Amino acid sequence: MFKKLINTDSEKTTVLIRLMVGAVFLSEGIQKFLFSETLGAGRFEKIGLPAPEFLGGFVGIFEILCGALILIGLFTRLGSIPLIVIMLVAIATTKADVLAEKGVWEMLHGSRTDWAMLLGSFFLLLKGGGFWSLDLRISNNGA
């Protein structure tokens, strides 16, 4: 089970996706605490999510932890799963109204970063951490 969790190929270019996804989520998680009224609990309350004080911190912690894990390439596949869930909820809660009121093009324009993070996270779930990752280092030492 552990081997499957850290399994990765040795592609060097995977680090580009890891850096993008990890840095964005780490940064966004930190900002949920620094600017909670606009990006954390306040934002969650504005879009109508239940228990915004709890959810703001909960999501922020997951973004920080999973973003950091992805940046260093440790448990990359596992770290990508909560981020996929976060992005699916984010798209559903913030872009459905835009789609209904302004149409598909406005929704796609406004959600381009959401889609990049969602698809980047799926990529990491499928591929793992790649060449410059702790996952590869651990799996090679254990082999």
C-alpha positions in Angstrom: 0.0 0.0 0.0 2.8 2.4 1.0 4.6 1.7 -2.3 1.5 2.5 -4.3 1.0 5.7 -2.4 4.5 7.0 -3.2 4.8 5.4 -6.6 6.0 7.8 -9.3 7.8 7.9 -12.6 11.1 9.7 -13.1 9.9 12.4 -15.4 11.8 15.6 -14.7 9.1 17.9 -16.1 6.5 16.9 -13.5 8.3 19.3 -11.1 6.7 22.2 -13.2 3.2 21.1 -12.3 4.2 20.4 -8.7 5.6 23.9 -8.3 2.5 25.5 -9.9 0.0 23.5 -7.9 1.9 23.4 -4.6 2.9 27.1 -4.6 -0.6 28.3 -5.4 -2.3 26.1 -2.8 0.3 26.9 -0.1 -0.1 30.6 -0.8 -3.9 30.5 -0.9 -4.0 28.6 2.3 -1.8 31.1 4.1 -3.9 34.0 2.7 -7.1 32.4 4.1 -5.7 33.2 7.6 -4.0 36.5 6.8 -7.1 37.9 5.0 -9.9 35.9 6.6 -12.6 38.5 5.9 -12.0 38.5 2.2 -10.4 35.1 1.4 -11.3 32.9 4.4 -14.3 32.7 6.6 -15.7 36.0 5.2 -15.6 34.7 1.7 -17.1 31.4 2.7 -19.9 33.3 4.5 -20.5 35.5 1.4 -21.0 32.5 -0.9 -23.3 30.8 1.6 -21.3 27.9 2.9 -22.3 26.6 6.3 -20.0 27.1 9.3 -17.8 29.6 7.5 -15.5 30.2 10.5 -14.8 26.4 10.7 -14.6 25.8 7.0 -12.3 28.8 6.3 -9.7 27.4 8.7 -10.3 23.8 7.7 -9.8 24.5 4.0 -6.8 26.8 4.7 -5.0 24.1 6.8 -5.5 21.5 4.0 -4.3 23.9 1.4 -1.2 24.7 3.4 -0.4 21.1 4.3 -1.2 19.6 0.9 0.5 22.5 -1.0 3.7 22.0 1.1 3.6 18.2 0.5 3.2 18.7 -3.2 6.0 21.3 -3.4 8.5 18.8 -1.8 7.0 15.8 -3.6 6.1 13.9 -0.5 2.9 11.8 -0.6 2.1 13.7 -3.8 -0.8 11.5 -4.8 -2.3 11.6 -1.4 -1.9 15.4 -1.1 -3.6 16.0 -4.4 -6.9 14.3 -3.3 -8.1 17.0 -0.9 -7.1 19.7 -3.4 -9.2 18.1 -6.1 -12.2 18.1 -3.6 -11.5 21.7 -2.7 -11.4 22.8 -6.4 -14.6 20.9 -7.3 -16.4 22.6 -4.4 -14.9 25.9 -5.3 -16.1 25.6 -8.9 -19.5 24.4 -7.9 -20.1 27.1 -5.3 -18.6 30.1 -7.1 -19.1 29.5 -10.8 -22.5 27.9 -11.1 -24.2 31.3 -10.7 -21.9 32.9 -13.2 -22.7 30.1 -15.7 -26.5 30.6 -15.1 -26.5 34.4 -15.2 -23.7 35.3 -17.7 -23.1 32.2 -19.8 -20.3 29.7 -20.4 -17.7 32.1 -21.7 -17.9 34.4 -18.7 -17.8 31.3 -16.4 -14.8 29.8 -18.3 -12.9 33.1 -18.1 -13.6 33.6 -14.4 -12.6 30.0 -13.6 -9.4 29.6 -15.6 -7.2 29.3 -12.5 -9.7 26.9 -10.8 -9.5 24.6 -13.9 -5.7 24.8 -13.9 -5.5 23.9 -10.3 -8.1 21.1 -10.7 -6.4 19.6 -13.7 -2.9 20.0 -12.2 -4.0 18.2 -9.1 -5.5 15.4 -11.2 -2.2 15.2 -13.1 -0.3 14.7 -9.9 -2.8 12.1 -8.6 -2.2 10.1 -11.8 1.6 10.7 -12.2 3.0 11.2 -8.7 5.8 13.5 -7.7 8.2 12.8 -10.6 12.0 12.9 -10.7 12.8 15.7 -8.1 10.5 14.4 -5.4 10.9 12.8 -2.0 8.5 10.1 -3.2 11.0 8.9 -5.8 13.9 9.2 -3.3 12.0 7.1 -0.7 10.8 4.5 -3.2 14.4 4.1 -4.6 15.9 3.7 -1.2 13.2 1.2 -0.3 13.8 -0.9 -3.4 
